[in-house]
């Protein structure tokens, strides 16, 4: 029947674990504008490094200037490795940003590597 055919042709997805990082405003945001700019440059440098090393699937800021500042989806193997990568960020080290990390599953081929 047509129903059996449709079930047989359903795409099959392989699930993969990623690490979802929520970046939030940290407690230390009183830097002068020059220091804040240098921290932002270092933050972007850390994102670029992770992408070049194949550890980052996607990243981006929120556009509403709220407490949530941005997200990262990391392709690393463990929670510990995710923490190590995020803690290399100068903005995190300075307390300008804080973070939460959660394991997150998605199907391979759903726009993420």
N, C-alpha and C positions, 0 to 999 in steps of 0.2 A: 504494500500500500504506500501511498505518498508519505504517510506519517513515519513509517520505518525508514524510507529513503532520506527524509529530512534529518532523522536522528543519526543515521550513518554518516551524513555529510556535515555534521556539526563540527566546527573547528575544535581541535583539542589544544588545550593550553597547558604549558608547563609553568607551574608557579615558582617564583623565586623570592627569596627574602632580601629585602633592602633595609636600610636604616633611615627613618624619617627624623630629621633634625629640625626642631622649631627654635629659631633664634628670637630672643625677646630682649627688650630693653633691660640693661643691667643696672646695678645700683650706683655705678660710678660713671656718670655722664656729664661731669662738670669740667671736662677738659677744654682748654682754649681752642679756638678754631683751627689753629695750625696743628696742634696735637691730634685733634679729632680727625683732620684730613689725613694725617700720616697713619693713624689707626685704620681709617677706611681704606687707604691704599694697601696696607698690609692685609686687611681682611680680604680685599679683592685678589691680592696676590696669592693668598692661601686657597681661595676658591679656584683660581687658575691652575695652581699646582696640583690640587686634587683632580681636576678635570684632565690635565695632561698625564697624570699617573693612572688614569682609568678608575679612580676611586669615587667619582662623582657622576651621577646620571643627570641631575638637573638641579638648578639653584635659581632663586630669585627673591626679590624683595616684595613686601606688601606696599601698596600705594596709598595707604590712609594715615600714615604717621601715628599709628596706634602702638601699643606695647609689643605686638607681634611685629618683628622687623623683617623676617624672611624665613625661607625654608631651604633645606638641602635634602636631597635624596642620595644617600651614599650606597655604593656598590661593594663595600668591604664585607669581609666574611664574619666578623664578630662585633658584638657591642663594645668590647674593649678597644678594638681597632677604631671603631667610629669615634669613641671618646678621645683617643689619642689624636686623631686627625682634627677634630673640632677644637681641641685644646691647643693646637698649634697656631690658632688664629690670634693675632695681636689684640683684636678688639675684645675677644673673650679673656685673654690674659690680663687686660687692663680693667676688666669689669664693666666695659661699655656694653657688652652683650653677655647674656647668659643663655643657656640652652636646655632643651629636653630632647632626649633621644628615645625613639620607640621603634621596635622591630615592625616592619610593614611588608606585607606580601602583595605581589602583583604578578600578573601573567607575563611571561616573556613575550615580546612581540607586540606589546600594548603601548608602543611609543617610547619605552625605556629600553636601554640596552640589556 
